[in-house]
Structures are given as structure tokens and as C-alpha cells.
Amino acid sequence: MKATLKIENIGQNIGLQTLSFNSGVVTLLQGRTAAGKSRIIKSFALALSYPIKSEVLIEEGINFGILKGGEAEYLPLVNSSMEIANIELLYDDVNRKVELFRDGKIKINTPGNQKFLYSSMLVKNSRIHNYITRGNADFKWIVDEMSLAKDYEKILASIDYQLKDLESKEEEIDQKKVLIEKKDKEKKEKESEQKRLLTKQKEKDDEIGRYKFDPKIIQEENKISKELDSVRKALKETLDTKDNYEKEIEALKKKVDVDKLIEEIKNKQKAKEKEAKNLKETKVEDLQKEIIEIQKIKSKEEQEKVKYETRKQLWEMVKIEEGNICPLCQSVGKITKEDKKLKIDEYNKYIKEHQLKIKELAVQINKKQDEINKKAKLPEIEKEISKFTNQLKHILLESEESTLKITQLSLKIKSSGPRIKSYNEDIGKYEKDLAAIQLKKQEDVKYQKLKNEKSKIDQSIGSIKEQLNKIEKTINDAKSIEVYNVKINNLDIAKNIIEELLDILNETRNHLDKKITEQREGAAKKFNSSTENLIRELKFDTFKEIYLDLNDYRLKIIGNNDDTQELSSVSGGEKVIISSLLQISAKETYLSEIPFLIGDEIILDLDPERSEIFLKYLKKIAKEKDWFIILTQINNEDLTITEL
Amino acid sequence: MSEKNKLKEDIIKHIDVSVKNGLDEYAFLEEFEEKLKKYLEGRLK
């Protein structure tokens, strides 16, 4: 059988590269680092395993560098300068095409088998190899991957979920039953309360029936109150107006009683007229002449006065001595002190008399001058007289008007009398009516009280009715349950059906448990059998037995001395052999239909003796099974492909 | 055979076939719940 691998833009290679392989032989890819060995085995891995769904194997794919993941920004197989790469593998009648996109998308024409990754890739970073080299003997995962146990486990998880859901429904039914019981009790209590309130309501209704209060009375009261207010307002306004009129009349009366005032003004006027008449009669020239005459007399008097003053002075200067000469008559004689005094007194008397006359004359002159001056004021006085006349006219006119107005106001006051009387009568009537209504209203208070009490009872009845409705609704809601979107209206029936379903699911669960165990054991047994054959075939003297313990699926290694060896205690080379054995066993057991087995340098890197045994075995199974077994080995040359 | 036993067998068969044909979890669950629902409806008739 021939296989052709066409790769384009894979790894560091740009463009199309076509490689041919033969089955039944071991093909060796040799070359230096980065010669292209890795991209070839990765291309086989991807073409034969994709799509990869298992989480464990996705991780494996990322480790191998065939899937995007981890820190890789782009799909690592696509050449870094290209957007798309292609792999095409043709063998027998199989044609696998893989389109790889830089962003991580992968398109295939026909699915591979993801198990290829852990069973057919004998490489250093394979999961099995990593487990072995790290000394991890827990191989339950490989049993799960090799069998259908995982799928059964998934179903088991779903069944468990359904079981849990149905159990919770059962619990819900029990809770609902408790709730219904509780609510039934509550309902009975409420119904009893409702009955009691209904009786009370009837009693109140009867009591209210005895009060025949006419609600119109309130309207009547409002109407009378309004009218009373209106009449009171009108009365107040009328009384205020009357008061104002009376005050006005009092004020007007003062204007009517003006006789005294007129008399006073007339007297003043007469005095002024008299004064004016005198002034008119007064002649200024005569007065001036009289003033001149008086002034002449006054001058004479002044001269006389001066004469006596001079004489007095002379006498005052006389010394009281013998032989003195009289200052006036020049007679010599004896002048005594008494003489001197008599003379001075005499002169003083004359001086005084003249002084008085002078003063009197000055007064006369002033008087005359005043008269002259007054004459000048005549127009002013005449104006004043005219003013008095006008004043008198005005007062008389005002008096007449006031008299008239008083008459008018008095008439108005008189006319308001009947109105006031009528208002007072109305007020009396309305007040009486209101008092009567008040009496009726007192009865209404009792009526209202009863109505309020009844209203409260009505409210309580309404509230209880509402509560009863709610309780009824709660009970009705509780009486049904929804299972798988089907409403069941009888809780007992629902519980029976749920119990039946629980039985079915529990039995299904048991079946699944059995299946899972079967699958795991079956896989492990096949695996163990294959491994046993392989050990026998390879004739490695290091181990007597390698198998998976069916109790815990841990790897057991039995040495030649029947001793159990710990995985951590075996050498590196032995670990490579164990991991390779396990992978080949897995492949022989579960993936023999894909005739490719890929191995990198790990096998050829074993010690020569083991390497030769292994290679011999691989050549044998390649031939027997017609597999393509492709191994790689590093050297310092360009890539070469050789059949061994 | 009772309806209960019929359902049980039907479910087990359904599980085995689904796993054998490559399990599609969602499709399986849908069909599984439908079977339970049908049984339930049958019981209520």
C-alpha cells in the first residue's frame, strides 16, 4: 500500500511538498534540526486525528503543536507568512484533506480519530510518555479514552441531574401537602371570622335602618348658613352706612350753625370799613402841617430844657462859700447849701416838665406819621373788606348746601330703618332654623357613627374575602405540580408517578454504573492482554508483567523476581519502553484501522540492544499489519527518507 | 410487560445506541426527557 502526503505552507516550508511512503515497512526520516521532520509527523498527526473533542486530547494536540492554544497566537502549523496551509494524505482508498487557517480554524473533508494522538504518536511529549516519565501511574484516563466509559459517565451525570430534580419535586409535593393543610386550617378560621362579621354587619344594618336621617338636611343647613351669612353681611353694611351718614350729618351741622361766625366776620369787616373811612377822610397835607407845628413846639421845649440844664450845670459848679457870686444874676451874697439844692431841684423840675412835653410831642408826631403811613395801606384794607364779603358769601352758601345734604341723609337714615328691621327678623328666623338643624344633626352623629362602624365591618369582610381568595388560590396552586412541563393536578398521583420515574432512573443508573465498569474493565483487560503479548513478543528481560490494575486502573510493573516496581524507580530507557509499549498496545487494541504509527527519535535513542529489538518488532508489525511506521532521527544532513 | 418496564428497557436501549453511535449529549437528553414526558402523560390518561 502506498501513501502520499502533500503539504503546503506547513511549518517553515512555503509551497507544496509531496512525500511518498510505503506500508509494511519502517520508514526513517533523517535530517538535522529544522530539516522538516517535525512538520511531516505533525501533518500526519493532524490529518489522522482531527477533529479532536476530548479535553484531554485537545491539550495533547496543543502540546504537539498542531492546535492553536496556550500562548500561541496563531495556528502553529501554518507558515508564519501565510494565511492558509493544506495537508492532503492519500492511502488505500482514503483521501484526507485538511485546510488550516492562520487564525486557528481547521476544515476537513473526512474525520480522523482523536485516539490517534495518544496511541499512535510515539513522541517525547505524548501524554502517556509524560505520565510515565513523571512517575504518574494513574491510567484511568486512558481506560476512559479507550472505552465508551466517558460517554456513559456523561449520561450518568444527566440521569443524576434528573434524579435530583425528581427528588426535589417529591420534596415539593410534601411541602405542598403541608402547605395545603396549613392553608385549609387558615381558611376555616377565616370563614368562621367572616361568618361572625356577617352577623355583625346585619345587626348594624338593622340599627342604621332605625335612623331615618335625611341627608338633604346637610344641604339645607349649608343653604341657610349661606343665607344667614349673606343677611348678616347686608345688615352690617346697612348699619355701617347709617353710622357714616350720622357722622356726616354731625359734621354738616357745624357748617349750618354759622351765625356767630358771620357776626364775628361782620364785626371785623365793620372795623375795617371804619378804619378805611377814617383813612379816606385823613388828609396827608394837614397832618404834615400839624407835624411841623408840633415839631416847632417840640423844638421850643427842647430849647427850654437845654436852658434849664445849662443853669443847672452852672449851679452845680457853684462852691458853697461866703461871698460867692450868683451865677445868673451876678449878685454877691451868701449862697448856702440849701439854696444850691433848691435851685438844682427847681431846674430839675423844669427839665423834667419839658422832657415830658417833648416826649408827648414826639408821640403826637409819631401818631400823625402813623396816620400818614396808614393812609398808604388803604387798598390793602379795602381788599381785606372784600375778602370778608366773599367769606360771608361762601359760608352762607355752604350752610345752605349742608342743610340740604342733612335733609337728604336724614331721609336715607330713615329709609334704612325698615331694612334693618327686616334683616334682623331674617337673622332671627335663620338662627332658629339652624338651631333646629343642629338638633337633627346630633342625631346624625349617632347615625354617622353607626355608618362608620358598619363601614369598618364591610372593610373587614372585604379584607377577609380577599384573604380567602388568596388562600384559595394558594391551595389551588399547591394542588398541582409541573413535571417535565406537564401539569399534574393531583399530588398523590404525581407522587406515585415520580416514584415510578425515580425507580426507572435508579435502575437506569445501575445499568450505567455496570456499563461504565464493563467499559473500563473491558478496555483495561484488552489493553493488558495486548501489553502482555507485546512484552512476550519483545522479550525484554527487564519486566515480567506490565498491566493496569482493574481495581483502580493504576499501572503495575512486575519485575522478573515477581516484585512490584514503582514507576519512579525504573530507568529513563525503561520508561521509554513502557510508554511505547502502552501506546502500541492502545493502538493495537483500539485503533488498528488507522495504519499509521509515528515515532520520533525516542525509540532509536534507546541503547543499541533495546533499540534493535524494538525496531525489529516494529518492522515485524509493519509487515504483519501492513502499517506505515514512520520514525525520525536527527543527524547533521538534509532531510532524507529511507525505508529500513 | 408493564409500561414502566417498557420505558426502562427503552431508555437503556436508547443509551446504548446513543453511545455506540457517538454520543450527542444534547440530542440524547432531548429524546430522553421526551420519553419521560410521554410516559408521564400516558400515566395521567
Interface residues (C-beta under 8 A of the other chain):
Chain A: L148 D151 Y152 K154 I155 S158 Q162 V483 Y484 N485 V486 I488 I493 I497 E500 L501 D503 I504 E507 T508 H511 L512 K515
Chain B: K4 L7 K8 I11 I12 I15 D16 S18 V19 K20 L23 E25 F28 L29 F32 E33 L36 K37 Y39 L40 E41 R43 L44
